[in-house]
Amino acid sequence: MSTVGVKELKNRLTYYLRQAKNGEEVIVTERDTPIALIQRIEAVTEPVSLEARLAKAAAEGFITLPTRKLRSRVQRVAAKGRTSLAQTIIKDREDRF
């Protein structure tokens, strides 16, 4: 485990990220007061935010994060009758192309 000030972290960010990648924890301080912890994402036990949970799942290989922004508008498909959702999606795709 190493401790680094904000200014030093800014100047040598790659070095400290490499340390975290290799499994070492890096404590970031501001005026000798710890403010953050940099560690491997796999080491986090319970991520709080949605973004952190998604990043952890991606790091563990459960999901692949999108490489581009998601669409803001999603077109709704109306399911009619007794057809399954899968059949409705296939029919909708056939109608589009």
C-alpha positions in Angstrom: 0.0 0.0 0.0 1.3 3.4 -0.8 0.1 7.0 0.0 0.3 9.8 -2.5 -0.7 13.5 -2.5 -3.0 14.9 -5.2 -0.3 16.8 -6.9 2.1 13.8 -7.0 -0.8 11.6 -8.3 -1.5 14.1 -11.0 2.1 14.2 -12.1 2.6 10.4 -12.0 -0.9 9.0 -12.6 0.2 6.2 -14.9 2.7 4.9 -12.4 0.0 4.8 -9.6 -2.6 3.2 -11.9 -0.1 0.5 -12.8 0.5 -0.1 -9.1 -3.3 -0.5 -8.6 -3.5 -2.8 -11.6 -0.9 -5.0 -10.0 -3.0 -5.3 -6.9 -1.6 -2.6 -4.7 -3.8 -0.1 -3.0 -3.0 3.6 -3.3 -4.3 6.0 -0.8 -4.8 9.6 -2.1 -4.4 12.4 0.4 -5.1 16.1 0.3 -3.2 18.1 2.9 -2.3 14.8 4.7 -5.9 13.8 5.0 -6.9 10.6 3.1 -9.7 11.4 0.6 -9.7 8.4 -1.9 -8.5 4.9 -2.4 -7.4 3.5 -5.8 -7.5 -0.2 -6.1 -8.2 -3.0 -8.6 -11.9 -3.0 -9.5 -12.1 -6.7 -8.7 -11.1 -5.9 -5.0 -14.2 -3.8 -4.4 -16.7 -5.9 -2.5 -19.9 -3.9 -2.9 -19.9 -1.0 -5.4 -22.5 1.6 -4.6 -23.3 3.4 -7.9 -24.7 1.8 -11.0 -21.6 2.8 -13.0 -19.3 1.1 -10.4 -21.4 -2.1 -10.4 -21.3 -2.2 -14.2 -17.6 -1.6 -14.3 -17.0 -4.4 -11.8 -19.2 -6.8 -13.8 -17.3 -5.9 -16.9 -13.9 -6.4 -15.2 -15.0 -9.8 -14.0 -16.1 -10.7 -17.5 -19.8 -11.0 -16.9 -20.8 -8.2 -19.3 -19.3 -6.1 -22.1 -19.8 -2.4 -21.7 -21.1 -0.5 -24.7 -18.6 1.2 -26.9 -20.9 4.0 -28.0 -23.7 6.1 -26.4 -27.0 4.4 -26.1 -30.0 5.8 -28.0 -32.0 8.3 -26.0 -35.3 7.2 -27.7 -36.4 3.6 -27.7 -39.1 2.6 -30.1 -41.9 0.6 -28.4 -43.2 -2.5 -30.0 -46.9 -3.5 -29.3 -47.4 -7.1 -28.7 -50.8 -8.2 -30.0 -52.6 -11.5 -29.6 -51.2 -14.7 -28.2 -47.8 -14.6 -29.9 -44.7 -14.8 -27.8 -42.5 -11.8 -27.3 -39.7 -13.5 -29.3 -42.1 -14.0 -32.3 -43.2 -10.4 -32.0 -39.6 -9.1 -32.1 -38.8 -11.3 -35.1 -41.9 -10.1 -36.9 -41.0 -6.5 -36.2 -37.5 -6.9 -37.5 -38.8 -8.6 -40.7 -41.2 -5.6 -41.2 -38.4 -3.1 -40.9 -36.1 -4.8 -43.5 
